[in-house]
């Protein structure tokens, strides 16, 4: 009973800390958004920026600067940053690797390569460059992601901790569902940290599952 109470207290403290971090981050994000819209060749005061957003501005020049020029750029930067953060969080969660990202896995490089091809040879394409560049970047990034996955499955990427052992990098009982090959492939794709599954004997874990804070 005492253990349950202690666990509930720890969870409450963790939830309160997460709420504080999220609220602080949201406030800082709004502040940065206002500063971004206010700064530029024509410096605007925060109150001047808030007036068009609340519909109280009577200066058409300020309305044009805020609504047609600065706010769309700031919101697009916000969306792009959120998308990059989401992709990084997904990759780090799946691969259990804090260094994993679209850059370390080559996905961003593949997207840039596809976009560069269209920019250089785009005159021969039936689509306009504004539509062809993002499509080519997406297709090239997908190919790069598939290439990383296939390369990880061949065993040519990463370092196999299980070399010379019978059990390999992953013991049969360590992965839910018993799909050891899929687990090895996911781990080799990053090859920068510990596998998201239990390591083989000889790693110091003794066959015990990874602690929850490592997932």
N, C-alpha and C positions, 0 to 999 in steps of 0.2 A: 504493500500500500504506500509506503514511504517512497519507494522508487517511482511509482506512478505519479505521485504528487510532485516529486522533483522533476520528472520528465515534463509534466504539464507546465511547471514554472519556467523551465528552460525554453519550452516552445513559446510561451507567452512573451518572454524577453526577446526571443528571436523575431517573433512577429512584430513586436513594437519597434525593434531596430530596423526591420525591413520597411515598415510604414514610414518611419522617420526619414530613411534614405530616399524612398520614393517621393515623399512630399517635398523634401529638399531639392531633389533633382527636378521635379516638375516646376517648382518656383524658380530655380535657376534657369530652366529652359525658357520660361516665359520672359524672364529678365533679358536673357540673351537675344530672344526674338525682338523685343522692343528696341534694344540697343542696335541690333542689326538694321532694323527699319529706320531708325533715327539717324544713323551715320551715313555719310556719303558726301558727294560734292556740295550738296545743299544740306547743311546740318539742321536737323529739326529737334526741337525739345520733346521730351517724352509726352508732355501734355499736348503738344501739337500733333504727335503721332496718334494719341488716343482719341483725338477729336474726330478724324475721319472714320475710325473704326466704330465709334459710337453714334455716327450720323449727325454730329453736332458741328462739323466743320462747314464754314461758309467760304473757304478759299478754294477755288477750283484747281489752282496750281498745286496746293498741298494734297488735295484728293487724287490728282493724277499721279503725283510722285509716290504716294503711299499705295494706292490700289492698283495702278497699272505698271509700276516699275519695281518698287522695293518689296512689297508684300508677296507677290508671286515668287520672286527669287528666294526670299527667306523661307517661305513654306516649302518650296521644292527642295532647298537645302535640308530642311527639317525632315522631309520624307525620305530623302536619299540617305541621310545619316541614320534614320530609324531602320531602313532596310538593310544597311550594312551592319548595324548592330545586331539585328535579328539573325542575319545569316551567320555572323560570327558566333552568336550564342547557340544556334542550332548545331553548327559544326563542332564547337567545343563540347557540347553536351553529348552528342552522338559518339564522338571520338575520345571523349574524356581527356582532352588535351587543351590546356589553356593557351597554347601557341597556335592552335589550328584556326585558320581563317581562309577566306577566298584567295588571299595573297600567298600564303604559305603553301597552299595546295595547287596553285597554278591556275585557278579558275579565272581570276581577274586578268592574268596575263593572256589567257585564251580569248577572253572577251575583247581586250585591247587589240589583239592580233586580228580578229575578225573585223573590228571597226576600222583598223588601219588598211586592211585589204580593200574595203569598200571605198574609203576616202581616196586611195590611190587609183583604183580601177573602177570607180563608181560610174564613170561616163558611159560604160558599156552595159550598164544594168537598166532594166526597164522601169525600176522604181526610182523615185526621187531620193536624194541623199538623206533627207531628213527621216524618211521611213526605212531606208535600206541599212543605215548605220546601226540603229538599235536592234533590228532583226538579225543582222550578221553578228553583232556582238553577243546576242543571246544564244544563237546557234553555235557559235564558236565556244562560248563558255560551257554549253551543254556537252559538246564534244570533249573539251578538256576535262570536265568532271567525269565523263564516262571513261576517258583514258586513264585517269588516276585510279578509278575503281578497278579497271582491268589490270593495270600494272600492279596494284596491290594484291590482286588475286594470283598473279604469277609467282609471287615470292621474290621478285627482283627489287622491290621497294622496301625500305625499312630493314630492320635487323631482327632476325628470328631468334627469340630467346630460347626456343625449344630445340635448336640445332644440337644434335648429338643425344637427344633424350627420346624416350619412347612416347612420352605424352605430348611433346611439342610445346608450343607457347601457351596453349590452353588445355587444361585437363578436360576430359569429357563431361565431368559433372559440373563444371563451372558455369557453363552458359545455359540460360533458360532455353529449353527446346532442343538442346543437344546439337545445334547447327554450328559446329566448331569452325568449319570452313568460312562461313559468313563472318564470324567473329574475328578470325585471323585476317580476313580481307579488310575489314573495317579498321583494324588496328594498324596494318601495314600501310594503309593509305596515309596515315599521319606520321608514324615512325619517329615521333619527337618526345613521347612521354610514355606513361604506363598504359597497358591495355585496359580497356573498360571492363574486362573480365578478370577472373582470378589468374595470376601468373602461375607458371609451373613451379615445381619444387626447386629449391636452390635460389629463390629470390628473396628469402627472408620472411615471406608471408605464410609459409607452411601449409599452403593449400586453403587458407581461410579466405572467405570472400572479402572484397574491398570494402572499406568502411563507407557508410552512407554519404559522408561529405566529399567523397571522391567521385560520386556519380553526377 
